[in-house]
Amino acid sequence: MSQISPLYYGIIPARYGSSRLPGKPLIDIWGKPMFWYVYQNAVESNIFRSVVLATDSEEIAESAHQLSIPYVMTSVEHISGTDRVYEAAIKMNIEPDSVVVNIQGDEPLVKPEAIQQLVEPFIDVSIQVTTLSTRITANQAMLPHQVKVVVSSNGDALYFSRAAIPYLRDNDTDGYYLGHIGLYAFRMHTLDKFVHLPPSQLEQFEKLEQLRLLENNIPIRVVNTNHTSQGVDTVEDLEIVQGLLAQRMEAVSR
């Protein structure tokens, strides 16, 4: 195994439009916009050459400027956060063998340790894409919005699904389920290849863009972690995050 430590770049996609929570990245959480927490956690991982916000909104860009957070303006036409990350990466002239980390802008609780774990496999030059998983319960596995993943003996993804996989024939409720955590890292040349591939059949069936990689024989190394997070898609999610952040701040102030 050839080992070379690459350069890492963190890009936080932050679009203004959201069907359920318009202007989501700007939502105030204890005096700061949501994206500020994501940025701080990314910086605290201490792995990045640079961390930037990729946005389509002048309002978000102005807020980032006021907080001294670097940003890159991107198109309003992007269908996915990955496409937005790619445009920003191109504008940043990121080197082909460097690693681009897509850090979701609606994950204010993402832990620096999780980001560190995500990039650890890239010491191996053969690794092209990584993502995270964590153990979940049988009840969680039944939920379509909780994406599941099954992996090979070397840790590469075999499949991602909204269905409960693997199917437990003997109804063992204590079975082994892995929930997918939507944090990704790509070598720049692989990200370039990915965004230029047409949407795949399974991707369109499941509405999971990572399946495009698997259907085109691009392996995804899955790193299991105990450092889980909480995304913000609904008002209820926001209330949970506010409570958890309040607990963190109280613990730090003690």
Secondary structure, DSSP 8 states (H G I E B T S, - for coil): --B----EEEEEEE-S--SSSTTGGG-EETTEEHHHHHHHHHHHT---SEEEEEES-HHHHHHHHHTT--EEE--TT-SSHHHHHHHHHHHTT--TTSEEEE--TT-TT--HHHHHHHHGGGGBTT--EEEEEEEE-HHHHT-TTS-EEEE-TTSBEEEEESS-SS--TT--TT--EEEEEEEEEEEHHHHHHHHTS---HHHHHHT-THHHHHHTT---EEEE-S------SSHHHHHHHHHHHHHHHHHHH-
